[in-house]
């Protein structure tokens, strides 16, 4: 008989690590609301074509931004964007925007990002996906968020090390779950 040991989540860290489950849930809910409204405002006040391009929706069907807070290592907060079909009364397609959080069992196999980015309180990554269809294969890209580049410090992984490290986890599987949640809300 072979015993398979399951890896444990890395320990929660930071000032909120010992907060109650109720307090953590309130904070995760607040992260979702703030992120949703911030992105909506960003879209409404800016150049729509530039926004769509910055989100990767000019090349990919879905853009999924994932955030992993240090204080609740079993949770992921996500924001999914996709372009809706253009209706006859619209000049351009409007992005569908969906934000949510969930506890994700797959995170048990995620490498500990705090080892690579010890000063960060939240780890951000973007996955852009075009599902395969009509004989075409799926394509996806893992993107280092732009805001991380500005804060880049000596001792952090180089861009190549970061890309190599991000290949060691199934970001796509986590992202697809949130895409299904977006599609379910659009059907309602």
VMD Tcl script that draws the C-alpha trace (Angstrom):
set ca {
  {0.00 0.00 0.00}
  {1.40 3.38 -1.04}
  {0.61 6.37 1.12}
  {0.27 9.63 -0.73}
  {0.91 12.66 1.41}
  {-0.91 15.79 0.42}
  {1.05 18.98 0.63}
  {-0.27 21.55 3.04}
  {-0.96 25.15 2.18}
  {1.95 27.40 3.04}
  {1.22 29.09 6.36}
  {-0.81 32.28 6.41}
  {1.40 35.27 7.11}
  {1.19 38.99 7.66}
  {-0.81 41.09 10.09}
  {-4.14 39.43 9.19}
  {-2.91 35.83 9.37}
  {-4.50 35.22 12.78}
  {-7.79 36.98 11.97}
  {-11.01 35.01 12.37}
  {-12.55 33.21 9.41}
  {-15.39 35.72 9.46}
  {-12.96 38.66 9.31}
  {-11.04 37.04 6.44}
  {-14.27 36.45 4.52}
  {-15.24 40.11 4.99}
  {-11.82 41.18 3.69}
  {-12.04 38.86 0.69}
  {-15.55 40.18 -0.10}
  {-14.20 43.74 0.17}
  {-11.29 42.90 -2.18}
  {-13.81 41.66 -4.75}
  {-16.04 44.76 -4.49}
  {-13.16 47.23 -4.61}
  {-11.43 45.51 -7.51}
  {-14.69 45.29 -9.49}
  {-15.53 48.97 -9.02}
  {-11.94 50.09 -9.66}
  {-11.80 48.24 -12.98}
  {-15.25 49.51 -14.02}
  {-14.16 53.11 -13.31}
  {-10.92 52.54 -15.23}
  {-12.88 51.36 -18.25}
  {-15.49 54.13 -18.07}
  {-13.06 57.04 -17.84}
  {-10.49 55.95 -20.38}
  {-9.84 55.06 -23.96}
  {-11.83 51.85 -24.50}
  {-9.53 50.49 -27.21}
  {-6.46 51.04 -24.99}
  {-8.22 49.34 -22.06}
  {-9.15 46.30 -24.18}
  {-5.58 46.07 -25.47}
  {-4.05 46.45 -21.99}
  {-6.24 43.62 -20.72}
  {-5.19 41.40 -23.64}
  {-8.71 41.15 -25.03}
  {-7.55 42.26 -28.46}
  {-5.77 38.91 -28.82}
  {-7.37 36.56 -26.28}
  {-11.00 35.79 -25.50}
  {-10.63 35.84 -21.70}
  {-8.35 37.75 -19.37}
  {-8.25 36.32 -15.85}
  {-6.41 38.19 -13.12}
  {-5.66 36.16 -10.02}
  {-4.71 37.51 -6.60}
  {-3.43 35.34 -3.77}
  {-3.41 37.08 -0.36}
  {-0.67 36.14 2.10}
  {-3.11 36.13 5.02}
  {-5.40 33.43 3.53}
  {-3.24 31.08 1.50}
  {-6.12 28.74 0.57}
  {-8.09 31.53 -1.17}
  {-7.82 33.13 -4.57}
  {-9.54 36.32 -5.72}
  {-10.14 36.56 -9.46}
  {-11.36 39.02 -12.00}
  {-12.45 37.74 -15.41}
  {-12.92 39.95 -18.45}
  {-14.29 38.99 -21.85}
  {-15.69 40.99 -24.74}
  {-19.43 40.67 -25.25}
  {-21.00 40.46 -28.66}
  {-21.72 43.84 -30.27}
  {-25.44 44.63 -30.25}
  {-26.94 46.62 -33.10}
  {-27.22 49.77 -30.94}
  {-23.56 49.71 -29.80}
  {-20.51 51.13 -31.55}
  {-18.08 48.67 -29.97}
  {-18.24 45.56 -27.86}
  {-18.42 46.06 -24.12}
  {-16.31 43.94 -21.78}
  {-18.05 41.60 -19.40}
  {-16.47 41.92 -15.98}
  {-16.80 39.40 -13.16}
  {-14.99 39.33 -9.82}
  {-15.20 36.67 -7.12}
  {-13.16 34.72 -4.60}
  {-13.13 31.12 -3.52}
  {-11.18 28.59 -1.54}
  {-9.33 26.51 -4.11}
  {-8.11 22.98 -3.25}
  {-5.70 23.12 -6.21}
  {-3.69 25.74 -4.30}
  {-2.34 22.93 -2.12}
  {0.03 22.16 -5.01}
  {1.01 25.78 -5.64}
  {4.64 26.68 -4.96}
  {5.09 29.13 -2.10}
  {5.24 32.52 -3.81}
  {6.43 34.20 -0.57}
  {9.79 32.48 -1.07}
  {10.21 34.40 -4.33}
  {8.51 37.66 -3.32}
  {8.90 37.95 0.46}
  {7.94 41.64 0.68}
  {4.65 41.30 -1.24}
  {1.37 40.89 0.67}
  {-0.61 39.74 -2.38}
  {0.66 37.78 -5.36}
  {-0.86 38.83 -8.70}
  {-0.76 36.96 -11.99}
  {-2.75 37.21 -15.20}
  {-3.79 34.36 -17.46}
  {-5.06 35.12 -20.94}
  {-6.94 32.36 -22.71}
  {-8.40 31.65 -26.14}
  {-10.33 28.38 -26.10}
  {-9.77 26.10 -29.07}
  {-12.53 25.69 -31.59}
  {-13.13 25.00 -35.26}
  {-9.96 22.94 -35.48}
  {-7.81 25.54 -33.73}
  {-5.89 24.73 -30.60}
  {-6.24 26.62 -27.35}
  {-3.65 29.23 -26.57}
  {-2.86 30.97 -23.34}
  {-0.27 33.25 -21.83}
  {0.86 33.89 -18.26}
  {1.61 37.56 -17.73}
  {3.55 39.34 -14.98}
  {1.33 42.23 -13.90}
  {2.65 45.62 -14.92}
  {2.43 46.99 -11.36}
  {5.03 44.45 -10.24}
  {7.60 45.70 -12.74}
  {7.64 49.18 -11.25}
  {8.36 47.79 -7.79}
  {11.00 45.35 -9.00}
  {13.89 45.12 -6.53}
  {17.33 43.53 -6.57}
  {17.11 39.97 -5.34}
  {13.72 39.33 -6.92}
  {13.60 36.68 -9.62}
  {14.65 37.86 -13.05}
  {11.94 37.93 -15.71}
  {13.17 34.54 -17.01}
  {13.25 33.04 -13.50}
  {9.73 34.35 -12.90}
  {8.48 32.81 -16.15}
  {10.19 29.48 -15.32}
  {8.69 29.50 -11.81}
  {5.17 30.30 -13.04}
  {5.31 27.27 -15.33}
  {5.42 25.08 -12.22}
  {1.72 25.57 -11.38}
  {-1.52 24.97 -13.27}
  {-2.76 28.58 -13.45}
  {-5.01 27.59 -16.34}
  {-7.05 25.17 -14.21}
  {-7.68 27.83 -11.55}
  {-8.60 30.41 -14.21}
  {-11.04 28.19 -16.09}
  {-13.14 27.73 -12.93}
  {-13.68 31.49 -12.75}
  {-14.47 31.68 -16.49}
  {-17.25 29.14 -15.90}
  {-18.57 31.35 -13.08}
  {-18.63 34.37 -15.46}
  {-20.43 32.40 -18.15}
  {-22.99 31.14 -15.63}
  {-23.78 34.71 -14.53}
  {-24.10 35.89 -18.15}
  {-26.67 33.14 -18.84}
  {-28.88 34.24 -15.93}
}
mol new
graphics top color blue
foreach p $ca { graphics top sphere $p radius 0.5 }
foreach p [lrange $ca 0 end-1] q [lrange $ca 1 end] { graphics top cylinder $p $q radius 0.2 }
display resetview
